[in-house]
Amino acid sequence: MWCQYQFFDLNSLSLYVLLGAIATAGALVVGLSAFHVGDCRLSQKMMRNRVGFQAATVALMAGASYLQGKT
């Protein structure tokens, strides 16, 4: 039962971390599919976006863990 309550008890930072992870995965999939097709320009752009999404997600994860430790 603990897991069930934890899943629905998402604070706003945890939601942003989840959205960041989804954005990172989406950029990765689009970038790899563009690379497979041969669109190097789009592939490079999406890989750069992926790095930005990853950095933002890691920063949000650090902020969320810091704020959870404070309470």
HTML snippet that shows the backbone in 3Dmol.js (N, CA, C, O; Angstrom):
<script src="https://3Dmol.org/build/3Dmol-min.js"></script>
<div id="view" style="width:600px;height:400px;position:relative"></div>
<script>
const pdb = `
ATOM      1  N   MET A   1       0.808  -1.202   0.000  1.00  0.00           N
ATOM      2  CA  MET A   1       0.000   0.000   0.000  1.00  0.00           C
ATOM      3  C   MET A   1       0.853   1.269   0.000  1.00  0.00           C
ATOM      4  O   MET A   1       0.403   2.307  -0.484  1.00  0.00           O
ATOM      5  N   TRP A   2       2.073   1.205   0.533  1.00  0.00           N
ATOM      6  CA  TRP A   2       2.919   2.392   0.599  1.00  0.00           C
ATOM      7  C   TRP A   2       3.222   2.912  -0.793  1.00  0.00           C
ATOM      8  O   TRP A   2       3.184   4.119  -1.029  1.00  0.00           O
ATOM      9  N   CYS A   3       3.530   1.994  -1.732  1.00  0.00           N
ATOM     10  CA  CYS A   3       3.844   2.416  -3.094  1.00  0.00           C
ATOM     11  C   CYS A   3       2.666   3.128  -3.741  1.00  0.00           C
ATOM     12  O   CYS A   3       2.842   4.118  -4.451  1.00  0.00           O
ATOM     13  N   GLN A   4       1.500   2.634  -3.499  1.00  0.00           N
ATOM     14  CA  GLN A   4       0.312   3.225  -4.103  1.00  0.00           C
ATOM     15  C   GLN A   4       0.136   4.671  -3.656  1.00  0.00           C
ATOM     16  O   GLN A   4      -0.178   5.537  -4.474  1.00  0.00           O
ATOM     17  N   TYR A   5       0.333   4.942  -2.376  1.00  0.00           N
ATOM     18  CA  TYR A   5       0.179   6.309  -1.883  1.00  0.00           C
ATOM     19  C   TYR A   5       1.325   7.196  -2.357  1.00  0.00           C
ATOM     20  O   TYR A   5       1.106   8.368  -2.663  1.00  0.00           O
ATOM     21  N   GLN A   6       2.539   6.660  -2.424  1.00  0.00           N
ATOM     22  CA  GLN A   6       3.680   7.439  -2.885  1.00  0.00           C
ATOM     23  C   GLN A   6       3.499   7.864  -4.341  1.00  0.00           C
ATOM     24  O   GLN A   6       3.886   8.971  -4.715  1.00  0.00           O
ATOM     25  N   PHE A   7       2.919   7.002  -5.156  1.00  0.00           N
ATOM     26  CA  PHE A   7       2.768   7.315  -6.576  1.00  0.00           C
ATOM     27  C   PHE A   7       1.869   8.523  -6.783  1.00  0.00           C
ATOM     28  O   PHE A   7       2.132   9.356  -7.650  1.00  0.00           O
ATOM     29  N   PHE A   8       0.825   8.618  -6.002  1.00  0.00           N
ATOM     30  CA  PHE A   8      -0.109   9.719  -6.177  1.00  0.00           C
ATOM     31  C   PHE A   8       0.282  10.948  -5.381  1.00  0.00           C
ATOM     32  O   PHE A   8      -0.384  11.978  -5.484  1.00  0.00           O
ATOM     33  N   ASP A   9       1.334  10.874  -4.599  1.00  0.00           N
ATOM     34  CA  ASP A   9       1.774  12.006  -3.795  1.00  0.00           C
ATOM     35  C   ASP A   9       2.959  12.685  -4.476  1.00  0.00           C
ATOM     36  O   ASP A   9       4.038  12.798  -3.895  1.00  0.00           O
ATOM     37  N   LEU A  10       2.750  13.134  -5.706  1.00  0.00           N
ATOM     38  CA  LEU A  10       3.813  13.801  -6.450  1.00  0.00           C
ATOM     39  C   LEU A  10       3.777  15.291  -6.145  1.00  0.00           C
ATOM     40  O   LEU A  10       2.737  15.936  -6.278  1.00  0.00           O
ATOM     41  N   ASN A  11       4.909  15.825  -5.741  1.00  0.00           N
ATOM     42  CA  ASN A  11       4.963  17.275  -5.601  1.00  0.00           C
ATOM     43  C   ASN A  11       5.296  17.873  -6.961  1.00  0.00           C
ATOM     44  O   ASN A  11       5.567  17.142  -7.914  1.00  0.00           O
ATOM     45  N   SER A  12       5.277  19.175  -7.055  1.00  0.00           N
ATOM     46  CA  SER A  12       5.429  19.812  -8.359  1.00  0.00           C
ATOM     47  C   SER A  12       6.816  19.571  -8.962  1.00  0.00           C
ATOM     48  O   SER A  12       6.933  19.423 -10.179  1.00  0.00           O
ATOM     49  N   LEU A  13       7.861  19.529  -8.141  1.00  0.00           N
ATOM     50  CA  LEU A  13       9.197  19.282  -8.688  1.00  0.00           C
ATOM     51  C   LEU A  13       9.331  17.870  -9.234  1.00  0.00           C
ATOM     52  O   LEU A  13       9.991  17.658 -10.251  1.00  0.00           O
ATOM     53  N   SER A  14       8.713  16.904  -8.570  1.00  0.00           N
ATOM     54  CA  SER A  14       8.764  15.533  -9.069  1.00  0.00           C
ATOM     55  C   SER A  14       8.052  15.416 -10.403  1.00  0.00           C
ATOM     56  O   SER A  14       8.466  14.642 -11.266  1.00  0.00           O
ATOM     57  N   LEU A  15       6.991  16.172 -10.574  1.00  0.00           N
ATOM     58  CA  LEU A  15       6.279  16.171 -11.840  1.00  0.00           C
ATOM     59  C   LEU A  15       7.163  16.760 -12.940  1.00  0.00           C
ATOM     60  O   LEU A  15       7.169  16.257 -14.064  1.00  0.00           O
ATOM     61  N   TYR A  16       7.906  17.818 -12.625  1.00  0.00           N
ATOM     62  CA  TYR A  16       8.821  18.405 -13.604  1.00  0.00           C
ATOM     63  C   TYR A  16       9.962  17.447 -13.944  1.00  0.00           C
ATOM     64  O   TYR A  16      10.424  17.413 -15.084  1.00  0.00           O
ATOM     65  N   VAL A  17      10.410  16.684 -12.979  1.00  0.00           N
ATOM     66  CA  VAL A  17      11.455  15.683 -13.243  1.00  0.00           C
ATOM     67  C   VAL A  17      10.916  14.630 -14.198  1.00  0.00           C
ATOM     68  O   VAL A  17      11.610  14.221 -15.129  1.00  0.00           O
ATOM     69  N   LEU A  18       9.694  14.191 -13.976  1.00  0.00           N
ATOM     70  CA  LEU A  18       9.077  13.211 -14.871  1.00  0.00           C
ATOM     71  C   LEU A  18       8.928  13.784 -16.284  1.00  0.00           C
ATOM     72  O   LEU A  18       9.227  13.099 -17.262  1.00  0.00           O
ATOM     73  N   LEU A  19       8.476  15.012 -16.395  1.00  0.00           N
ATOM     74  CA  LEU A  19       8.344  15.643 -17.710  1.00  0.00           C
ATOM     75  C   LEU A  19       9.702  15.832 -18.385  1.00  0.00           C
ATOM     76  O   LEU A  19       9.817  15.692 -19.603  1.00  0.00           O
ATOM     77  N   GLY A  20      10.726  16.150 -17.600  1.00  0.00           N
ATOM     78  CA  GLY A  20      12.074  16.273 -18.149  1.00  0.00           C
ATOM     79  C   GLY A  20      12.598  14.959 -18.682  1.00  0.00           C
ATOM     80  O   GLY A  20      13.254  14.915 -19.722  1.00  0.00           O
ATOM     81  N   ALA A  21      12.303  13.883 -17.961  1.00  0.00           N
ATOM     82  CA  ALA A  21      12.742  12.561 -18.427  1.00  0.00           C
ATOM     83  C   ALA A  21      12.021  12.168 -19.715  1.00  0.00           C
ATOM     84  O   ALA A  21      12.622  11.577 -20.612  1.00  0.00           O
ATOM     85  N   ILE A  22      10.744  12.494 -19.803  1.00  0.00           N
ATOM     86  CA  ILE A  22       9.983  12.191 -21.020  1.00  0.00           C
ATOM     87  C   ILE A  22      10.502  13.034 -22.183  1.00  0.00           C
ATOM     88  O   ILE A  22      10.626  12.533 -23.301  1.00  0.00           O
ATOM     89  N   ALA A  23      10.808  14.311 -21.931  1.00  0.00           N
ATOM     90  CA  ALA A  23      11.344  15.180 -22.981  1.00  0.00           C
ATOM     91  C   ALA A  23      12.707  14.685 -23.444  1.00  0.00           C
ATOM     92  O   ALA A  23      13.009  14.718 -24.637  1.00  0.00           O
ATOM     93  N   THR A  24      13.533  14.226 -22.505  1.00  0.00           N
ATOM     94  CA  THR A  24      14.850  13.686 -22.858  1.00  0.00           C
ATOM     95  C   THR A  24      14.707  12.455 -23.743  1.00  0.00           C
ATOM     96  O   THR A  24      15.388  12.331 -24.761  1.00  0.00           O
ATOM     97  N   ALA A  25      13.828  11.555 -23.355  1.00  0.00           N
ATOM     98  CA  ALA A  25      13.613  10.345 -24.145  1.00  0.00           C
ATOM     99  C   ALA A  25      13.045  10.677 -25.520  1.00  0.00           C
ATOM    100  O   ALA A  25      13.429  10.071 -26.520  1.00  0.00           O
ATOM    101  N   GLY A  26      12.139  11.631 -25.566  1.00  0.00           N
ATOM    102  CA  GLY A  26      11.565  12.024 -26.854  1.00  0.00           C
ATOM    103  C   GLY A  26      12.606  12.612 -27.789  1.00  0.00           C
ATOM    104  O   GLY A  26      12.639  12.282 -28.975  1.00  0.00           O
ATOM    105  N   ALA A  27      13.457  13.483 -27.259  1.00  0.00           N
ATOM    106  CA  ALA A  27      14.519  14.068 -28.084  1.00  0.00           C
ATOM    107  C   ALA A  27      15.485  12.994 -28.570  1.00  0.00           C
ATOM    108  O   ALA A  27      15.971  13.053 -29.699  1.00  0.00           O
ATOM    109  N   LEU A  28      15.760  12.018 -27.719  1.00  0.00           N
ATOM    110  CA  LEU A  28      16.649  10.919 -28.110  1.00  0.00           C
ATOM    111  C   LEU A  28      16.045  10.102 -29.241  1.00  0.00           C
ATOM    112  O   LEU A  28      16.726   9.784 -30.216  1.00  0.00           O
ATOM    113  N   VAL A  29      14.768   9.761 -29.113  1.00  0.00           N
ATOM    114  CA  VAL A  29      14.113   8.942 -30.145  1.00  0.00           C
ATOM    115  C   VAL A  29      14.043   9.696 -31.467  1.00  0.00           C
ATOM    116  O   VAL A  29      14.334   9.126 -32.519  1.00  0.00           O
ATOM    117  N   VAL A  30      13.660  10.967 -31.426  1.00  0.00           N
ATOM    118  CA  VAL A  30      13.579  11.752 -32.661  1.00  0.00           C
ATOM    119  C   VAL A  30      14.969  11.922 -33.278  1.00  0.00           C
ATOM    120  O   VAL A  30      15.124  11.828 -34.495  1.00  0.00           O
ATOM    121  N   GLY A  31      15.972  12.172 -32.445  1.00  0.00           N
ATOM    122  CA  GLY A  31      17.329  12.329 -32.952  1.00  0.00           C
ATOM    123  C   GLY A  31      17.873  11.070 -33.591  1.00  0.00           C
ATOM    124  O   GLY A  31      18.507  11.121 -34.645  1.00  0.00           O
ATOM    125  N   LEU A  32      17.624   9.937 -32.950  1.00  0.00           N
ATOM    126  CA  LEU A  32      18.109   8.677 -33.522  1.00  0.00           C
ATOM    127  C   LEU A  32      17.367   8.307 -34.794  1.00  0.00           C
ATOM    128  O   LEU A  32      17.966   7.782 -35.732  1.00  0.00           O
ATOM    129  N   SER A  33      16.066   8.577 -34.835  1.00  0.00           N
ATOM    130  CA  SER A  33      15.322   8.268 -36.060  1.00  0.00           C
ATOM    131  C   SER A  33      15.752   9.204 -37.197  1.00  0.00           C
ATOM    132  O   SER A  33      15.815   8.778 -38.350  1.00  0.00           O
ATOM    133  N   ALA A  34      16.045  10.461 -36.889  1.00  0.00           N
ATOM    134  CA  ALA A  34      16.541  11.378 -37.917  1.00  0.00           C
ATOM    135  C   ALA A  34      17.912  10.932 -38.413  1.00  0.00           C
ATOM    136  O   ALA A  34      18.206  11.046 -39.603  1.00  0.00           O
ATOM    137  N   PHE A  35      18.741  10.433 -37.524  1.00  0.00           N
ATOM    138  CA  PHE A  35      20.053   9.920 -37.914  1.00  0.00           C
ATOM    139  C   PHE A  35      19.899   8.707 -38.827  1.00  0.00           C
ATOM    140  O   PHE A  35      20.624   8.554 -39.810  1.00  0.00           O
ATOM    141  N   HIS A  36      18.947   7.856 -38.487  1.00  0.00           N
ATOM    142  CA  HIS A  36      18.703   6.652 -39.285  1.00  0.00           C
ATOM    143  C   HIS A  36      18.244   7.011 -40.700  1.00  0.00           C
ATOM    144  O   HIS A  36      18.648   6.368 -41.669  1.00  0.00           O
ATOM    145  N   VAL A  37      17.408   8.030 -40.815  1.00  0.00           N
ATOM    146  CA  VAL A  37      16.905   8.464 -42.115  1.00  0.00           C
ATOM    147  C   VAL A  37      17.983   9.191 -42.912  1.00  0.00           C
ATOM    148  O   VAL A  37      17.993   9.151 -44.143  1.00  0.00           O
ATOM    149  N   GLY A  38      18.886   9.855 -42.201  1.00  0.00           N
ATOM    150  CA  GLY A  38      19.973  10.558 -42.879  1.00  0.00           C
ATOM    151  C   GLY A  38      19.888  12.071 -42.762  1.00  0.00           C
ATOM    152  O   GLY A  38      20.631  12.787 -43.434  1.00  0.00           O
ATOM    153  N   ASP A  39      18.996  12.561 -41.922  1.00  0.00           N
ATOM    154  CA  ASP A  39      18.854  14.004 -41.714  1.00  0.00           C
ATOM    155  C   ASP A  39      19.815  14.413 -40.598  1.00  0.00           C
ATOM    156  O   ASP A  39      19.442  14.470 -39.427  1.00  0.00           O
ATOM    157  N   CYS A  40      21.054  14.696 -40.987  1.00  0.00           N
ATOM    158  CA  CYS A  40      22.099  14.986 -40.001  1.00  0.00           C
ATOM    159  C   CYS A  40      21.836  16.267 -39.228  1.00  0.00           C
ATOM    160  O   CYS A  40      22.150  16.363 -38.041  1.00  0.00           O
ATOM    161  N   ARG A  41      21.266  17.238 -39.896  1.00  0.00           N
ATOM    162  CA  ARG A  41      21.016  18.523 -39.249  1.00  0.00           C
ATOM    163  C   ARG A  41      20.001  18.384 -38.110  1.00  0.00           C
ATOM    164  O   ARG A  41      20.227  18.884 -37.007  1.00  0.00           O
ATOM    165  N   LEU A  42      18.884  17.705 -38.381  1.00  0.00           N
ATOM    166  CA  LEU A  42      17.871  17.490 -37.346  1.00  0.00           C
ATOM    167  C   LEU A  42      18.406  16.588 -36.235  1.00  0.00           C
ATOM    168  O   LEU A  42      18.124  16.812 -35.058  1.00  0.00           O
ATOM    169  N   SER A  43      19.168  15.583 -36.608  1.00  0.00           N
ATOM    170  CA  SER A  43      19.745  14.676 -35.624  1.00  0.00           C
ATOM    171  C   SER A  43      20.650  15.429 -34.650  1.00  0.00           C
ATOM    172  O   SER A  43      20.565  15.236 -33.437  1.00  0.00           O
ATOM    173  N   GLN A  44      21.510  16.283 -35.187  1.00  0.00           N
ATOM    174  CA  GLN A  44      22.420  17.056 -34.344  1.00  0.00           C
ATOM    175  C   GLN A  44      21.655  18.015 -33.435  1.00  0.00           C
ATOM    176  O   GLN A  44      21.995  18.178 -32.263  1.00  0.00           O
ATOM    177  N   LYS A  45      20.629  18.640 -33.980  1.00  0.00           N
ATOM    178  CA  LYS A  45      19.806  19.575 -33.201  1.00  0.00           C
ATOM    179  C   LYS A  45      19.110  18.856 -32.052  1.00  0.00           C
ATOM    180  O   LYS A  45      19.069  19.368 -30.933  1.00  0.00           O
ATOM    181  N   MET A  46      18.562  17.675 -32.322  1.00  0.00           N
ATOM    182  CA  MET A  46      17.854  16.935 -31.278  1.00  0.00           C
ATOM    183  C   MET A  46      18.818  16.398 -30.217  1.00  0.00           C
ATOM    184  O   MET A  46      18.462  16.328 -29.041  1.00  0.00           O
ATOM    185  N   MET A  47      20.014  16.025 -30.615  1.00  0.00           N
ATOM    186  CA  MET A  47      20.986  15.558 -29.629  1.00  0.00           C
ATOM    187  C   MET A  47      21.433  16.699 -28.715  1.00  0.00           C
ATOM    188  O   MET A  47      21.681  16.485 -27.528  1.00  0.00           O
ATOM    189  N   ARG A  48      21.536  17.900 -29.262  1.00  0.00           N
ATOM    190  CA  ARG A  48      21.854  19.057 -28.421  1.00  0.00           C
ATOM    191  C   ARG A  48      20.701  19.360 -27.473  1.00  0.00           C
ATOM    192  O   ARG A  48      20.917  19.685 -26.306  1.00  0.00           O
ATOM    193  N   ASN A  49      19.485  19.252 -27.978  1.00  0.00           N
ATOM    194  CA  ASN A  49      18.319  19.448 -27.113  1.00  0.00           C
ATOM    195  C   ASN A  49      18.280  18.402 -26.001  1.00  0.00           C
ATOM    196  O   ASN A  49      17.924  18.703 -24.862  1.00  0.00           O
ATOM    197  N   ARG A  50      18.648  17.174 -26.348  1.00  0.00           N
ATOM    198  CA  ARG A  50      18.653  16.096 -25.353  1.00  0.00           C
ATOM    199  C   ARG A  50      19.600  16.411 -24.207  1.00  0.00           C
ATOM    200  O   ARG A  50      19.274  16.185 -23.041  1.00  0.00           O
ATOM    201  N   VAL A  51      20.774  16.934 -24.542  1.00  0.00           N
ATOM    202  CA  VAL A  51      21.741  17.284 -23.501  1.00  0.00           C
ATOM    203  C   VAL A  51      21.172  18.378 -22.597  1.00  0.00           C
ATOM    204  O   VAL A  51      21.348  18.332 -21.380  1.00  0.00           O
ATOM    205  N   GLY A  52      20.500  19.350 -23.184  1.00  0.00           N
ATOM    206  CA  GLY A  52      19.871  20.403 -22.387  1.00  0.00           C
ATOM    207  C   GLY A  52      18.775  19.863 -21.496  1.00  0.00           C
ATOM    208  O   GLY A  52      18.680  20.237 -20.327  1.00  0.00           O
ATOM    209  N   PHE A  53      17.941  18.981 -22.042  1.00  0.00           N
ATOM    210  CA  PHE A  53      16.880  18.370 -21.229  1.00  0.00           C
ATOM    211  C   PHE A  53      17.468  17.538 -20.097  1.00  0.00           C
ATOM    212  O   PHE A  53      16.944  17.541 -18.983  1.00  0.00           O
ATOM    213  N   GLN A  54      18.550  16.828 -20.378  1.00  0.00           N
ATOM    214  CA  GLN A  54      19.192  16.028 -19.336  1.00  0.00           C
ATOM    215  C   GLN A  54      19.741  16.911 -18.229  1.00  0.00           C
ATOM    216  O   GLN A  54      19.580  16.597 -17.050  1.00  0.00           O
ATOM    217  N   ALA A  55      20.378  17.994 -18.589  1.00  0.00           N
ATOM    218  CA  ALA A  55      20.931  18.902 -17.585  1.00  0.00           C
ATOM    219  C   ALA A  55      19.824  19.492 -16.719  1.00  0.00           C
ATOM    220  O   ALA A  55      19.966  19.580 -15.499  1.00  0.00           O
ATOM    221  N   ALA A  56      18.733  19.890 -17.344  1.00  0.00           N
ATOM    222  CA  ALA A  56      17.612  20.450 -16.591  1.00  0.00           C
ATOM    223  C   ALA A  56      16.988  19.398 -15.676  1.00  0.00           C
ATOM    224  O   ALA A  56      16.612  19.704 -14.545  1.00  0.00           O
ATOM    225  N   THR A  57      16.879  18.170 -16.157  1.00  0.00           N
ATOM    226  CA  THR A  57      16.298  17.102 -15.343  1.00  0.00           C
ATOM    227  C   THR A  57      17.179  16.785 -14.142  1.00  0.00           C
ATOM    228  O   THR A  57      16.674  16.593 -13.036  1.00  0.00           O
ATOM    229  N   VAL A  58      18.482  16.727 -14.349  1.00  0.00           N
ATOM    230  CA  VAL A  58      19.393  16.462 -13.226  1.00  0.00           C
ATOM    231  C   VAL A  58      19.334  17.592 -12.209  1.00  0.00           C
ATOM    232  O   VAL A  58      19.360  17.340 -11.004  1.00  0.00           O
ATOM    233  N   ALA A  59      19.256  18.835 -12.677  1.00  0.00           N
ATOM    234  CA  ALA A  59      19.137  19.971 -11.759  1.00  0.00           C
ATOM    235  C   ALA A  59      17.829  19.901 -10.971  1.00  0.00           C
ATOM    236  O   ALA A  59      17.811  20.186  -9.774  1.00  0.00           O
ATOM    237  N   LEU A  60      16.751  19.528 -11.629  1.00  0.00           N
ATOM    238  CA  LEU A  60      15.474  19.384 -10.927  1.00  0.00           C
ATOM    239  C   LEU A  60      15.503  18.233  -9.926  1.00  0.00           C
ATOM    240  O   LEU A  60      14.922  18.327  -8.845  1.00  0.00           O
ATOM    241  N   MET A  61      16.183  17.148 -10.290  1.00  0.00           N
ATOM    242  CA  MET A  61      16.298  16.021  -9.362  1.00  0.00           C
ATOM    243  C   MET A  61      17.084  16.429  -8.120  1.00  0.00           C
ATOM    244  O   MET A  61      16.719  16.071  -7.001  1.00  0.00           O
ATOM    245  N   ALA A  62      18.158  17.176  -8.323  1.00  0.00           N
ATOM    246  CA  ALA A  62      18.954  17.637  -7.188  1.00  0.00           C
ATOM    247  C   ALA A  62      18.135  18.594  -6.319  1.00  0.00           C
ATOM    248  O   ALA A  62      18.184  18.517  -5.092  1.00  0.00           O
ATOM    249  N   GLY A  63      17.392  19.484  -6.949  1.00  0.00           N
ATOM    250  CA  GLY A  63      16.553  20.408  -6.191  1.00  0.00           C
ATOM    251  C   GLY A  63      15.448  19.702  -5.432  1.00  0.00           C
ATOM    252  O   GLY A  63      15.155  20.049  -4.288  1.00  0.00           O
ATOM    253  N   ALA A  64      14.834  18.711  -6.062  1.00  0.00           N
ATOM    254  CA  ALA A  64      13.767  17.963  -5.396  1.00  0.00           C
ATOM    255  C   ALA A  64      14.303  17.180  -4.204  1.00  0.00           C
ATOM    256  O   ALA A  64      13.661  17.140  -3.155  1.00  0.00           O
ATOM    257  N   SER A  65      15.462  16.560  -4.351  1.00  0.00           N
ATOM    258  CA  SER A  65      16.011  15.784  -3.237  1.00  0.00           C
ATOM    259  C   SER A  65      16.449  16.715  -2.108  1.00  0.00           C
ATOM    260  O   SER A  65      16.329  16.366  -0.933  1.00  0.00           O
ATOM    261  N   TYR A  66      16.952  17.884  -2.457  1.00  0.00           N
ATOM    262  CA  TYR A  66      17.324  18.864  -1.443  1.00  0.00           C
ATOM    263  C   TYR A  66      16.092  19.325  -0.659  1.00  0.00           C
ATOM    264  O   TYR A  66      16.122  19.402   0.569  1.00  0.00           O
ATOM    265  N   LEU A  67      15.027  19.625  -1.371  1.00  0.00           N
ATOM    266  CA  LEU A  67      13.810  20.106  -0.700  1.00  0.00           C
ATOM    267  C   LEU A  67      13.141  18.987   0.104  1.00  0.00           C
ATOM    268  O   LEU A  67      12.546  19.262   1.146  1.00  0.00           O
ATOM    269  N   GLN A  68      13.222  17.747  -0.347  1.00  0.00           N
ATOM    270  CA  GLN A  68      12.663  16.645   0.422  1.00  0.00           C
ATOM    271  C   GLN A  68      13.453  16.404   1.697  1.00  0.00           C
ATOM    272  O   GLN A  68      12.891  16.008   2.719  1.00  0.00           O
ATOM    273  N   GLY A  69      14.754  16.643   1.634  1.00  0.00           N
ATOM    274  CA  GLY A  69      15.584  16.482   2.825  1.00  0.00           C
ATOM    275  C   GLY A  69      15.323  17.562   3.855  1.00  0.00           C
ATOM    276  O   GLY A  69      15.521  17.348   5.051  1.00  0.00           O
ATOM    277  N   LYS A  70      14.878  18.724   3.392  1.00  0.00           N
ATOM    278  CA  LYS A  70      14.597  19.849   4.301  1.00  0.00           C
ATOM    279  C   LYS A  70      13.328  19.631   5.125  1.00  0.00           C
ATOM    280  O   LYS A  70      13.237  20.097   6.260  1.00  0.00           O
ATOM    281  N   THR A  71      12.353  18.926   4.557  1.00  0.00           N
ATOM    282  CA  THR A  71      11.074  18.748   5.249  1.00  0.00           C
ATOM    283  C   THR A  71      11.073  17.586   6.190  1.00  0.00           C
ATOM    284  O   THR A  71      10.062  17.319   6.840  1.00  0.00           O
TER     285      THR A  71
END
`;
const viewer = $3Dmol.createViewer("view");
viewer.addModel(pdb, "pdb");
viewer.setStyle({}, {cartoon: {color: "spectrum"}});
viewer.zoomTo();
viewer.render();
</script>
